[in-house]
Amino acid sequence: MPDNKALAVDPKLLEILVCPLTKGPLIFERENNELVSKAANLAYPIRNGIPIMLVDEARELDETNG
């Protein structure tokens, strides 16, 4: 059975998505099912396969997991 928590992100989608705050690149983190902006120190959630690209919905990264 596939792991439903860690869904893949289409690489083409990842190429065009940018951080809404910095306009910088995003990194897909499979273990947390998030798109991470190192420049903004934020992690955007992916819910039901849809990236939630709202700064208000993003999780701030702490020093140890950024």
N, C-alpha and C positions, 0 to 999 in steps of 0.2 A: 504494500500500500504506500502511495506517495505521502510525504509529509506535507499536509495542507498549510501549516504555519509558514513555511518558507517557500513562497511562490516565486517563480522566476520573473524577472522584468525583461521585457523585450529590449534587446540591445539597441535597436533603432530608436526606441522611445528614450532610452537613457542618453543617447547621443544628442537629442534635441532638448531634453529637460535641463534647466539650470536653476540654481537657487534663486528664488524670487527676491531675496534681500541683496545678495552680492552679484548676481548674474554669473556666478562661477560654476564650475563643474560639480556634479554629484557622484557619489560612490554608493553602489548598491551593497548593503550589508545584509546578507541572507539570514544570519542568525537572529537578527532583530527585526527583519522584514522592514527595513527603513532605507531611505535615501539620505546620505550624510553629506553635508556641506562643511568641509574642514574650515573654509574661510569664515563662515558665519558661526561655526561651532554649534550647529543645529542638526537635528535628525528629523526628517519628515517621514511620517508613518505611511505605510501602504495598507489600505483597508479594502478587502475584497478585490484585490488586484489593481486598485486605483491609487496612484500616488496622491496624497493630500498635500498640495503645495501651498499651504497657508502658514505664514510665520506664526500666527496664533495657535496653530495646531502642532507646531514643531516642538520637539523635546530638546532642551538645552543640554549639550554634552558637558560632562565634567572633565577635569584634567586627566583622569585615569582611563576614560574610554573614548577619547577623541582621537 
